[in-house]
Amino acid sequence: MTKNVTIFTTNTCAYCQMVKKYLGAKGVGYEEVNLDEHPDRQAEAMRLSGTMTVPVTVVTKQDETQEVIIGYNLARLAPAVAA
């Protein structure tokens, strides 16, 4: 079961909007970290994803394991947030 979801985004990222819209439609709550507004967290996003691209969606499960999904990847995102 999903404990929490964090999405690293930027203001100009169309795929970020798509991930947020998808999660909203599924009723999944999330924390958004806009890297344009919080550049101090860019290193965190890069450490998690190994890349400088967004969106980076981090799904943390009840057992504290994390799944990191890069981009708008429904094949990974949908099962990761399923109850």
PyMOL Python script that loads the backbone (N, CA, C, O; Angstrom):
from pymol import cmd

cmd.read_pdbstr("""\
ATOM      1  N   MET A   1       0.841  -1.183   0.000  1.00  0.00           N
ATOM      2  CA  MET A   1       0.000   0.000   0.000  1.00  0.00           C
ATOM      3  C   MET A   1       0.886   1.247   0.000  1.00  0.00           C
ATOM      4  O   MET A   1       1.933   1.280   0.648  1.00  0.00           O
ATOM      5  N   THR A   2       0.454   2.261  -0.730  1.00  0.00           N
ATOM      6  CA  THR A   2       1.212   3.495  -0.858  1.00  0.00           C
ATOM      7  C   THR A   2       1.135   4.312   0.424  1.00  0.00           C
ATOM      8  O   THR A   2       0.053   4.527   0.971  1.00  0.00           O
ATOM      9  N   LYS A   3       2.278   4.758   0.893  1.00  0.00           N
ATOM     10  CA  LYS A   3       2.332   5.634   2.059  1.00  0.00           C
ATOM     11  C   LYS A   3       2.302   7.095   1.624  1.00  0.00           C
ATOM     12  O   LYS A   3       1.495   7.881   2.120  1.00  0.00           O
ATOM     13  N   ASN A   4       3.192   7.457   0.686  1.00  0.00           N
ATOM     14  CA  ASN A   4       3.146   8.810   0.142  1.00  0.00           C
ATOM     15  C   ASN A   4       3.802   8.872  -1.231  1.00  0.00           C
ATOM     16  O   ASN A   4       4.570   7.994  -1.625  1.00  0.00           O
ATOM     17  N   VAL A   5       3.468   9.945  -1.941  1.00  0.00           N
ATOM     18  CA  VAL A   5       3.965  10.157  -3.295  1.00  0.00           C
ATOM     19  C   VAL A   5       4.531  11.574  -3.350  1.00  0.00           C
ATOM     20  O   VAL A   5       3.892  12.529  -2.907  1.00  0.00           O
ATOM     21  N   THR A   6       5.727  11.695  -3.896  1.00  0.00           N
ATOM     22  CA  THR A   6       6.361  12.999  -4.099  1.00  0.00           C
ATOM     23  C   THR A   6       6.698  13.120  -5.571  1.00  0.00           C
ATOM     24  O   THR A   6       7.245  12.193  -6.169  1.00  0.00           O
ATOM     25  N   ILE A   7       6.368  14.279  -6.164  1.00  0.00           N
ATOM     26  CA  ILE A   7       6.680  14.523  -7.573  1.00  0.00           C
ATOM     27  C   ILE A   7       7.596  15.733  -7.657  1.00  0.00           C
ATOM     28  O   ILE A   7       7.258  16.815  -7.177  1.00  0.00           O
ATOM     29  N   PHE A   8       8.753  15.544  -8.267  1.00  0.00           N
ATOM     30  CA  PHE A   8       9.660  16.653  -8.549  1.00  0.00           C
ATOM     31  C   PHE A   8       9.293  17.186  -9.929  1.00  0.00           C
ATOM     32  O   PHE A   8       9.288  16.437 -10.907  1.00  0.00           O
ATOM     33  N   THR A   9       8.984  18.482 -10.008  1.00  0.00           N
ATOM     34  CA  THR A   9       8.476  19.094 -11.236  1.00  0.00           C
ATOM     35  C   THR A   9       9.235  20.392 -11.537  1.00  0.00           C
ATOM     36  O   THR A   9      10.065  20.851 -10.753  1.00  0.00           O
ATOM     37  N   THR A  10       8.917  20.963 -12.704  1.00  0.00           N
ATOM     38  CA  THR A  10       9.322  22.334 -13.037  1.00  0.00           C
ATOM     39  C   THR A  10       8.107  23.031 -13.635  1.00  0.00           C
ATOM     40  O   THR A  10       7.113  22.387 -13.969  1.00  0.00           O
ATOM     41  N   ASN A  11       8.194  24.344 -13.766  1.00  0.00           N
ATOM     42  CA  ASN A  11       7.062  25.129 -14.273  1.00  0.00           C
ATOM     43  C   ASN A  11       6.733  24.829 -15.735  1.00  0.00           C
ATOM     44  O   ASN A  11       5.576  24.947 -16.137  1.00  0.00           O
ATOM     45  N   THR A  12       7.718  24.447 -16.529  1.00  0.00           N
ATOM     46  CA  THR A  12       7.508  24.305 -17.969  1.00  0.00           C
ATOM     47  C   THR A  12       7.369  22.853 -18.432  1.00  0.00           C
ATOM     48  O   THR A  12       7.378  22.588 -19.634  1.00  0.00           O
ATOM     49  N   CYS A  13       7.244  21.932 -17.513  1.00  0.00           N
ATOM     50  CA  CYS A  13       7.218  20.510 -17.846  1.00  0.00           C
ATOM     51  C   CYS A  13       5.793  20.020 -18.117  1.00  0.00           C
ATOM     52  O   CYS A  13       4.968  19.941 -17.206  1.00  0.00           O
ATOM     53  N   ALA A  14       5.519  19.695 -19.374  1.00  0.00           N
ATOM     54  CA  ALA A  14       4.193  19.192 -19.737  1.00  0.00           C
ATOM     55  C   ALA A  14       3.933  17.803 -19.142  1.00  0.00           C
ATOM     56  O   ALA A  14       2.809  17.508 -18.735  1.00  0.00           O
ATOM     57  N   TYR A  15       4.949  16.960 -19.090  1.00  0.00           N
ATOM     58  CA  TYR A  15       4.767  15.623 -18.526  1.00  0.00           C
ATOM     59  C   TYR A  15       4.487  15.676 -17.028  1.00  0.00           C
ATOM     60  O   TYR A  15       3.799  14.809 -16.489  1.00  0.00           O
ATOM     61  N   CYS A  16       5.019  16.689 -16.363  1.00  0.00           N
ATOM     62  CA  CYS A  16       4.728  16.872 -14.935  1.00  0.00           C
ATOM     63  C   CYS A  16       3.231  17.103 -14.734  1.00  0.00           C
ATOM     64  O   CYS A  16       2.616  16.533 -13.832  1.00  0.00           O
ATOM     65  N   GLN A  17       2.662  17.944 -15.586  1.00  0.00           N
ATOM     66  CA  GLN A  17       1.224  18.217 -15.507  1.00  0.00           C
ATOM     67  C   GLN A  17       0.420  16.941 -15.751  1.00  0.00           C
ATOM     68  O   GLN A  17      -0.609  16.719 -15.112  1.00  0.00           O
ATOM     69  N   MET A  18       0.889  16.108 -16.672  1.00  0.00           N
ATOM     70  CA  MET A  18       0.185  14.863 -16.975  1.00  0.00           C
ATOM     71  C   MET A  18       0.218  13.902 -15.795  1.00  0.00           C
ATOM     72  O   MET A  18      -0.783  13.247 -15.503  1.00  0.00           O
ATOM     73  N   VAL A  19       1.365  13.811 -15.109  1.00  0.00           N
ATOM     74  CA  VAL A  19       1.459  12.939 -13.931  1.00  0.00           C
ATOM     75  C   VAL A  19       0.522  13.450 -12.841  1.00  0.00           C
ATOM     76  O   VAL A  19      -0.196  12.662 -12.226  1.00  0.00           O
ATOM     77  N   LYS A  20       0.523  14.756 -12.597  1.00  0.00           N
ATOM     78  CA  LYS A  20      -0.345  15.328 -11.560  1.00  0.00           C
ATOM     79  C   LYS A  20      -1.825  15.105 -11.901  1.00  0.00           C
ATOM     80  O   LYS A  20      -2.631  14.796 -11.023  1.00  0.00           O
ATOM     81  N   LYS A  21      -2.167  15.264 -13.175  1.00  0.00           N
ATOM     82  CA  LYS A  21      -3.550  15.052 -13.605  1.00  0.00           C
ATOM     83  C   LYS A  21      -3.953  13.587 -13.424  1.00  0.00           C
ATOM     84  O   LYS A  21      -5.062  13.301 -12.976  1.00  0.00           O
ATOM     85  N   TYR A  22      -3.069  12.674 -13.767  1.00  0.00           N
ATOM     86  CA  TYR A  22      -3.344  11.246 -13.611  1.00  0.00           C
ATOM     87  C   TYR A  22      -3.576  10.900 -12.141  1.00  0.00           C
ATOM     88  O   TYR A  22      -4.558  10.243 -11.796  1.00  0.00           O
ATOM     89  N   LEU A  23      -2.658  11.351 -11.275  1.00  0.00           N
ATOM     90  CA  LEU A  23      -2.796  11.042  -9.848  1.00  0.00           C
ATOM     91  C   LEU A  23      -4.071  11.656  -9.278  1.00  0.00           C
ATOM     92  O   LEU A  23      -4.760  11.030  -8.473  1.00  0.00           O
ATOM     93  N   GLY A  24      -4.380  12.877  -9.694  1.00  0.00           N
ATOM     94  CA  GLY A  24      -5.612  13.525  -9.239  1.00  0.00           C
ATOM     95  C   GLY A  24      -6.849  12.749  -9.654  1.00  0.00           C
ATOM     96  O   GLY A  24      -7.784  12.598  -8.868  1.00  0.00           O
ATOM     97  N   ALA A  25      -6.858  12.253 -10.894  1.00  0.00           N
ATOM     98  CA  ALA A  25      -7.997  11.478 -11.388  1.00  0.00           C
ATOM     99  C   ALA A  25      -8.157  10.169 -10.621  1.00  0.00           C
ATOM    100  O   ALA A  25      -9.270   9.668 -10.463  1.00  0.00           O
ATOM    101  N   LYS A  26      -7.042   9.618 -10.146  1.00  0.00           N
ATOM    102  CA  LYS A  26      -7.075   8.369  -9.378  1.00  0.00           C
ATOM    103  C   LYS A  26      -7.283   8.614  -7.887  1.00  0.00           C
ATOM    104  O   LYS A  26      -7.377   7.663  -7.112  1.00  0.00           O
ATOM    105  N   GLY A  27      -7.358   9.880  -7.479  1.00  0.00           N
ATOM    106  CA  GLY A  27      -7.558  10.200  -6.076  1.00  0.00           C
ATOM    107  C   GLY A  27      -6.330   9.964  -5.209  1.00  0.00           C
ATOM    108  O   GLY A  27      -6.442   9.754  -4.001  1.00  0.00           O
ATOM    109  N   VAL A  28      -5.156  10.001  -5.833  1.00  0.00           N
ATOM    110  CA  VAL A  28      -3.908   9.774  -5.103  1.00  0.00           C
ATOM    111  C   VAL A  28      -3.332  11.128  -4.696  1.00  0.00           C
ATOM    112  O   VAL A  28      -3.050  11.970  -5.548  1.00  0.00           O
ATOM    113  N   GLY A  29      -3.161  11.331  -3.406  1.00  0.00           N
ATOM    114  CA  GLY A  29      -2.562  12.562  -2.921  1.00  0.00           C
ATOM    115  C   GLY A  29      -1.061  12.539  -3.139  1.00  0.00           C
ATOM    116  O   GLY A  29      -0.450  11.471  -3.188  1.00  0.00           O
ATOM    117  N   TYR A  30      -0.468  13.712  -3.269  1.00  0.00           N
ATOM    118  CA  TYR A  30       0.973  13.786  -3.501  1.00  0.00           C
ATOM    119  C   TYR A  30       1.511  15.111  -3.003  1.00  0.00           C
ATOM    120  O   TYR A  30       0.775  16.085  -2.846  1.00  0.00           O
ATOM    121  N   GLU A  31       2.816  15.126  -2.760  1.00  0.00           N
ATOM    122  CA  GLU A  31       3.546  16.350  -2.460  1.00  0.00           C
ATOM    123  C   GLU A  31       4.278  16.743  -3.725  1.00  0.00           C
ATOM    124  O   GLU A  31       4.965  15.918  -4.329  1.00  0.00           O
ATOM    125  N   GLU A  32       4.140  17.984  -4.129  1.00  0.00           N
ATOM    126  CA  GLU A  32       4.859  18.470  -5.300  1.00  0.00           C
ATOM    127  C   GLU A  32       6.061  19.290  -4.847  1.00  0.00           C
ATOM    128  O   GLU A  32       5.940  20.174  -3.998  1.00  0.00           O
ATOM    129  N   VAL A  33       7.212  18.990  -5.421  1.00  0.00           N
ATOM    130  CA  VAL A  33       8.416  19.772  -5.181  1.00  0.00           C
ATOM    131  C   VAL A  33       8.786  20.426  -6.509  1.00  0.00           C
ATOM    132  O   VAL A  33       9.368  19.786  -7.385  1.00  0.00           O
ATOM    133  N   ASN A  34       8.441  21.702  -6.649  1.00  0.00           N
ATOM    134  CA  ASN A  34       8.740  22.431  -7.871  1.00  0.00           C
ATOM    135  C   ASN A  34      10.190  22.894  -7.796  1.00  0.00           C
ATOM    136  O   ASN A  34      10.546  23.722  -6.957  1.00  0.00           O
ATOM    137  N   LEU A  35      11.017  22.355  -8.676  1.00  0.00           N
ATOM    138  CA  LEU A  35      12.453  22.637  -8.630  1.00  0.00           C
ATOM    139  C   LEU A  35      12.787  24.062  -9.076  1.00  0.00           C
ATOM    140  O   LEU A  35      13.867  24.567  -8.767  1.00  0.00           O
ATOM    141  N   ASP A  36      11.871  24.717  -9.801  1.00  0.00           N
ATOM    142  CA  ASP A  36      12.076  26.128 -10.132  1.00  0.00           C
ATOM    143  C   ASP A  36      11.933  26.983  -8.869  1.00  0.00           C
ATOM    144  O   ASP A  36      12.614  27.997  -8.718  1.00  0.00           O
ATOM    145  N   GLU A  37      11.057  26.572  -7.979  1.00  0.00           N
ATOM    146  CA  GLU A  37      10.809  27.304  -6.739  1.00  0.00           C
ATOM    147  C   GLU A  37      11.718  26.836  -5.596  1.00  0.00           C
ATOM    148  O   GLU A  37      11.959  27.580  -4.645  1.00  0.00           O
ATOM    149  N   HIS A  38      12.219  25.600  -5.693  1.00  0.00           N
ATOM    150  CA  HIS A  38      13.077  25.014  -4.656  1.00  0.00           C
ATOM    151  C   HIS A  38      14.334  24.415  -5.291  1.00  0.00           C
ATOM    152  O   HIS A  38      14.532  23.200  -5.253  1.00  0.00           O
ATOM    153  N   PRO A  39      15.190  25.272  -5.879  1.00  0.00           N
ATOM    154  CA  PRO A  39      16.393  24.746  -6.546  1.00  0.00           C
ATOM    155  C   PRO A  39      17.330  24.011  -5.597  1.00  0.00           C
ATOM    156  O   PRO A  39      18.168  23.225  -6.037  1.00  0.00           O
ATOM    157  N   ASP A  40      17.196  24.260  -4.309  1.00  0.00           N
ATOM    158  CA  ASP A  40      18.022  23.573  -3.319  1.00  0.00           C
ATOM    159  C   ASP A  40      17.724  22.077  -3.258  1.00  0.00           C
ATOM    160  O   ASP A  40      18.500  21.318  -2.677  1.00  0.00           O
ATOM    161  N   ARG A  41      16.612  21.644  -3.848  1.00  0.00           N
ATOM    162  CA  ARG A  41      16.242  20.223  -3.820  1.00  0.00           C
ATOM    163  C   ARG A  41      16.592  19.490  -5.115  1.00  0.00           C
ATOM    164  O   ARG A  41      16.272  18.310  -5.264  1.00  0.00           O
ATOM    165  N   GLN A  42      17.253  20.186  -6.060  1.00  0.00           N
ATOM    166  CA  GLN A  42      17.636  19.551  -7.321  1.00  0.00           C
ATOM    167  C   GLN A  42      18.579  18.371  -7.100  1.00  0.00           C
ATOM    168  O   GLN A  42      18.463  17.349  -7.776  1.00  0.00           O
ATOM    169  N   ALA A  43      19.505  18.507  -6.165  1.00  0.00           N
ATOM    170  CA  ALA A  43      20.445  17.416  -5.889  1.00  0.00           C
ATOM    171  C   ALA A  43      19.707  16.188  -5.375  1.00  0.00           C
ATOM    172  O   ALA A  43      20.087  15.061  -5.692  1.00  0.00           O
ATOM    173  N   GLU A  44      18.665  16.391  -4.591  1.00  0.00           N
ATOM    174  CA  GLU A  44      17.860  15.284  -4.077  1.00  0.00           C
ATOM    175  C   GLU A  44      17.176  14.536  -5.226  1.00  0.00           C
ATOM    176  O   GLU A  44      17.192  13.306  -5.273  1.00  0.00           O
ATOM    177  N   ALA A  45      16.581  15.288  -6.143  1.00  0.00           N
ATOM    178  CA  ALA A  45      15.919  14.669  -7.294  1.00  0.00           C
ATOM    179  C   ALA A  45      16.925  13.902  -8.143  1.00  0.00           C
ATOM    180  O   ALA A  45      16.630  12.806  -8.618  1.00  0.00           O
ATOM    181  N   MET A  46      18.104  14.470  -8.334  1.00  0.00           N
ATOM    182  CA  MET A  46      19.115  13.802  -9.139  1.00  0.00           C
ATOM    183  C   MET A  46      19.648  12.552  -8.442  1.00  0.00           C
ATOM    184  O   MET A  46      19.906  11.538  -9.090  1.00  0.00           O
ATOM    185  N   ARG A  47      19.810  12.628  -7.131  1.00  0.00           N
ATOM    186  CA  ARG A  47      20.280  11.455  -6.377  1.00  0.00           C
ATOM    187  C   ARG A  47      19.270  10.316  -6.492  1.00  0.00           C
ATOM    188  O   ARG A  47      19.658   9.156  -6.639  1.00  0.00           O
ATOM    189  N   LEU A  48      17.989  10.636  -6.427  1.00  0.00           N
ATOM    190  CA  LEU A  48      16.944   9.610  -6.507  1.00  0.00           C
ATOM    191  C   LEU A  48      16.830   9.000  -7.899  1.00  0.00           C
ATOM    192  O   LEU A  48      16.643   7.791  -8.042  1.00  0.00           O
ATOM    193  N   SER A  49      16.943   9.844  -8.926  1.00  0.00           N
ATOM    194  CA  SER A  49      16.667   9.394 -10.286  1.00  0.00           C
ATOM    195  C   SER A  49      17.912   9.091 -11.116  1.00  0.00           C
ATOM    196  O   SER A  49      17.846   8.320 -12.073  1.00  0.00           O
ATOM    197  N   GLY A  50      19.031   9.685 -10.759  1.00  0.00           N
ATOM    198  CA  GLY A  50      20.234   9.514 -11.556  1.00  0.00           C
ATOM    199  C   GLY A  50      20.215  10.324 -12.835  1.00  0.00           C
ATOM    200  O   GLY A  50      21.049  10.109 -13.715  1.00  0.00           O
ATOM    201  N   THR A  51      19.280  11.251 -12.953  1.00  0.00           N
ATOM    202  CA  THR A  51      19.152  12.058 -14.158  1.00  0.00           C
ATOM    203  C   THR A  51      18.685  13.462 -13.799  1.00  0.00           C
ATOM    204  O   THR A  51      18.257  13.712 -12.672  1.00  0.00           O
ATOM    205  N   MET A  52      18.769  14.371 -14.756  1.00  0.00           N
ATOM    206  CA  MET A  52      18.342  15.745 -14.504  1.00  0.00           C
ATOM    207  C   MET A  52      17.005  16.035 -15.175  1.00  0.00           C
ATOM    208  O   MET A  52      16.675  17.197 -15.414  1.00  0.00           O
ATOM    209  N   THR A  53      16.241  15.012 -15.479  1.00  0.00           N
ATOM    210  CA  THR A  53      14.959  15.206 -16.137  1.00  0.00           C
ATOM    211  C   THR A  53      13.827  15.185 -15.116  1.00  0.00           C
ATOM    212  O   THR A  53      13.988  14.653 -14.018  1.00  0.00           O
ATOM    213  N   VAL A  54      12.695  15.758 -15.475  1.00  0.00           N
ATOM    214  CA  VAL A  54      11.482  15.702 -14.661  1.00  0.00           C
ATOM    215  C   VAL A  54      10.335  15.264 -15.558  1.00  0.00           C
ATOM    216  O   VAL A  54      10.432  15.404 -16.777  1.00  0.00           O
ATOM    217  N   PRO A  55       9.270  14.748 -15.004  1.00  0.00           N
ATOM    218  CA  PRO A  55       9.033  14.560 -13.586  1.00  0.00           C
ATOM    219  C   PRO A  55       9.774  13.354 -13.019  1.00  0.00           C
ATOM    220  O   PRO A  55      10.064  12.383 -13.719  1.00  0.00           O
ATOM    221  N   VAL A  56      10.064  13.452 -11.746  1.00  0.00           N
ATOM    222  CA  VAL A  56      10.561  12.319 -10.978  1.00  0.00           C
ATOM    223  C   VAL A  56       9.512  12.066  -9.907  1.00  0.00           C
ATOM    224  O   VAL A  56       9.292  12.897  -9.026  1.00  0.00           O
ATOM    225  N   THR A  57       8.872  10.911  -9.994  1.00  0.00           N
ATOM    226  CA  THR A  57       7.833  10.552  -9.037  1.00  0.00           C
ATOM    227  C   THR A  57       8.385   9.489  -8.107  1.00  0.00           C
ATOM    228  O   THR A  57       8.858   8.443  -8.552  1.00  0.00           O
ATOM    229  N   VAL A  58       8.320   9.763  -6.816  1.00  0.00           N
ATOM    230  CA  VAL A  58       8.826   8.833  -5.809  1.00  0.00           C
ATOM    231  C   VAL A  58       7.635   8.306  -5.016  1.00  0.00           C
ATOM    232  O   VAL A  58       6.948   9.054  -4.321  1.00  0.00           O
ATOM    233  N   VAL A  59       7.408   7.004  -5.138  1.00  0.00           N
ATOM    234  CA  VAL A  59       6.307   6.356  -4.421  1.00  0.00           C
ATOM    235  C   VAL A  59       6.917   5.583  -3.262  1.00  0.00           C
ATOM    236  O   VAL A  59       7.676   4.635  -3.463  1.00  0.00           O
ATOM    237  N   THR A  60       6.575   5.997  -2.050  1.00  0.00           N
ATOM    238  CA  THR A  60       7.069   5.335  -0.845  1.00  0.00           C
ATOM    239  C   THR A  60       5.954   4.446  -0.304  1.00  0.00           C
ATOM    240  O   THR A  60       4.834   4.901  -0.073  1.00  0.00           O
ATOM    241  N   LYS A  61       6.278   3.185  -0.110  1.00  0.00           N
ATOM    242  CA  LYS A  61       5.308   2.199   0.391  1.00  0.00           C
ATOM    243  C   LYS A  61       5.310   2.176   1.914  1.00  0.00           C
ATOM    244  O   LYS A  61       6.166   2.785   2.555  1.00  0.00           O
ATOM    245  N   GLN A  62       4.346   1.471   2.479  1.00  0.00           N
ATOM    246  CA  GLN A  62       4.229   1.350   3.935  1.00  0.00           C
ATOM    247  C   GLN A  62       5.500   0.774   4.556  1.00  0.00           C
ATOM    248  O   GLN A  62       5.853   1.134   5.679  1.00  0.00           O
ATOM    249  N   ASP A  63       6.192  -0.115   3.841  1.00  0.00           N
ATOM    250  CA  ASP A  63       7.408  -0.728   4.384  1.00  0.00           C
ATOM    251  C   ASP A  63       8.653   0.135   4.138  1.00  0.00           C
ATOM    252  O   ASP A  63       9.783  -0.315   4.328  1.00  0.00           O
ATOM    253  N   GLU A  64       8.424   1.385   3.712  1.00  0.00           N
ATOM    254  CA  GLU A  64       9.480   2.380   3.476  1.00  0.00           C
ATOM    255  C   GLU A  64      10.298   2.142   2.207  1.00  0.00           C
ATOM    256  O   GLU A  64      11.232   2.898   1.941  1.00  0.00           O
ATOM    257  N   THR A  65       9.973   1.108   1.409  1.00  0.00           N
ATOM    258  CA  THR A  65      10.647   0.946   0.125  1.00  0.00           C
ATOM    259  C   THR A  65      10.156   2.036  -0.819  1.00  0.00           C
ATOM    260  O   THR A  65       9.026   2.513  -0.706  1.00  0.00           O
ATOM    261  N   GLN A  66      11.018   2.420  -1.748  1.00  0.00           N
ATOM    262  CA  GLN A  66      10.669   3.481  -2.684  1.00  0.00           C
ATOM    263  C   GLN A  66      10.775   2.988  -4.115  1.00  0.00           C
ATOM    264  O   GLN A  66      11.677   2.230  -4.472  1.00  0.00           O
ATOM    265  N   GLU A  67       9.833   3.439  -4.920  1.00  0.00           N
ATOM    266  CA  GLU A  67       9.926   3.224  -6.362  1.00  0.00           C
ATOM    267  C   GLU A  67      10.060   4.593  -6.997  1.00  0.00           C
ATOM    268  O   GLU A  67       9.251   5.485  -6.740  1.00  0.00           O
ATOM    269  N   VAL A  68      11.077   4.762  -7.823  1.00  0.00           N
ATOM    270  CA  VAL A  68      11.336   6.028  -8.491  1.00  0.00           C
ATOM    271  C   VAL A  68      10.954   5.876  -9.958  1.00  0.00           C
ATOM    272  O   VAL A  68      11.475   5.011 -10.662  1.00  0.00           O
ATOM    273  N   ILE A  69      10.040   6.725 -10.405  1.00  0.00           N
ATOM    274  CA  ILE A  69       9.541   6.663 -11.776  1.00  0.00           C
ATOM    275  C   ILE A  69       9.925   7.956 -12.475  1.00  0.00           C
ATOM    276  O   ILE A  69       9.583   9.044 -12.013  1.00  0.00           O
ATOM    277  N   ILE A  70      10.624   7.838 -13.570  1.00  0.00           N
ATOM    278  CA  ILE A  70      11.099   8.998 -14.319  1.00  0.00           C
ATOM    279  C   ILE A  70      10.196   9.211 -15.518  1.00  0.00           C
ATOM    280  O   ILE A  70       9.908   8.277 -16.265  1.00  0.00           O
ATOM    281  N   GLY A  71       9.747  10.458 -15.699  1.00  0.00           N
ATOM    282  CA  GLY A  71       8.888  10.800 -16.822  1.00  0.00           C
ATOM    283  C   GLY A  71       7.451  10.388 -16.594  1.00  0.00           C
ATOM    284  O   GLY A  71       7.052  10.036 -15.484  1.00  0.00           O
ATOM    285  N   TYR A  72       6.677  10.439 -17.673  1.00  0.00           N
ATOM    286  CA  TYR A  72       5.268  10.051 -17.640  1.00  0.00           C
ATOM    287  C   TYR A  72       5.201   8.606 -18.119  1.00  0.00           C
ATOM    288  O   TYR A  72       4.993   8.342 -19.303  1.00  0.00           O
ATOM    289  N   ASN A  73       5.378   7.686 -17.196  1.00  0.00           N
ATOM    290  CA  ASN A  73       5.481   6.266 -17.503  1.00  0.00           C
ATOM    291  C   ASN A  73       4.342   5.528 -16.803  1.00  0.00           C
ATOM    292  O   ASN A  73       4.509   5.024 -15.693  1.00  0.00           O
ATOM    293  N   LEU A  74       3.184   5.470 -17.461  1.00  0.00           N
ATOM    294  CA  LEU A  74       2.010   4.852 -16.837  1.00  0.00           C
ATOM    295  C   LEU A  74       2.195   3.367 -16.583  1.00  0.00           C
ATOM    296  O   LEU A  74       1.583   2.819 -15.666  1.00  0.00           O
ATOM    297  N   ALA A  75       3.026   2.706 -17.379  1.00  0.00           N
ATOM    298  CA  ALA A  75       3.264   1.275 -17.174  1.00  0.00           C
ATOM    299  C   ALA A  75       3.881   1.015 -15.795  1.00  0.00           C
ATOM    300  O   ALA A  75       3.670  -0.050 -15.215  1.00  0.00           O
ATOM    301  N   ARG A  76       4.634   1.970 -15.274  1.00  0.00           N
ATOM    302  CA  ARG A  76       5.222   1.836 -13.932  1.00  0.00           C
ATOM    303  C   ARG A  76       4.423   2.598 -12.889  1.00  0.00           C
ATOM    304  O   ARG A  76       4.291   2.140 -11.754  1.00  0.00           O
ATOM    305  N   LEU A  77       3.889   3.757 -13.259  1.00  0.00           N
ATOM    306  CA  LEU A  77       3.183   4.606 -12.298  1.00  0.00           C
ATOM    307  C   LEU A  77       1.892   3.969 -11.807  1.00  0.00           C
ATOM    308  O   LEU A  77       1.625   3.961 -10.605  1.00  0.00           O
ATOM    309  N   ALA A  78       1.090   3.437 -12.719  1.00  0.00           N
ATOM    310  CA  ALA A  78      -0.219   2.881 -12.342  1.00  0.00           C
ATOM    311  C   ALA A  78      -0.093   1.770 -11.294  1.00  0.00           C
ATOM    312  O   ALA A  78      -0.772   1.832 -10.270  1.00  0.00           O
ATOM    313  N   PRO A  79       0.744   0.768 -11.513  1.00  0.00           N
ATOM    314  CA  PRO A  79       0.840  -0.276 -10.483  1.00  0.00           C
ATOM    315  C   PRO A  79       1.502   0.232  -9.195  1.00  0.00           C
ATOM    316  O   PRO A  79       1.208  -0.271  -8.111  1.00  0.00           O
ATOM    317  N   ALA A  80       2.380   1.212  -9.307  1.00  0.00           N
ATOM    318  CA  ALA A  80       3.080   1.707  -8.121  1.00  0.00           C
ATOM    319  C   ALA A  80       2.127   2.405  -7.160  1.00  0.00           C
ATOM    320  O   ALA A  80       2.331   2.350  -5.948  1.00  0.00           O
ATOM    321  N   VAL A  81       1.101   3.055  -7.671  1.00  0.00           N
ATOM    322  CA  VAL A  81       0.163   3.782  -6.797  1.00  0.00           C
ATOM    323  C   VAL A  81      -1.125   3.022  -6.550  1.00  0.00           C
ATOM    324  O   VAL A  81      -1.992   3.496  -5.817  1.00  0.00           O
ATOM    325  N   ALA A  82      -1.263   1.847  -7.153  1.00  0.00           N
ATOM    326  CA  ALA A  82      -2.479   1.042  -6.934  1.00  0.00           C
ATOM    327  C   ALA A  82      -2.532   0.604  -5.473  1.00  0.00           C
ATOM    328  O   ALA A  82      -1.518   0.279  -4.856  1.00  0.00           O
ATOM    329  N   ALA A  83      -3.748   0.607  -4.950  1.00  0.00           N
ATOM    330  CA  ALA A  83      -3.928   0.233  -3.529  1.00  0.00           C
ATOM    331  C   ALA A  83      -3.672  -1.230  -3.293  1.00  0.00           C
ATOM    332  O   ALA A  83      -3.781  -1.701  -2.160  1.00  0.00           O
TER     333      ALA A  83
END
""", "prot")
cmd.dss("prot")
cmd.show_as("cartoon", "prot")
cmd.util.cbc("prot")
cmd.orient("prot")
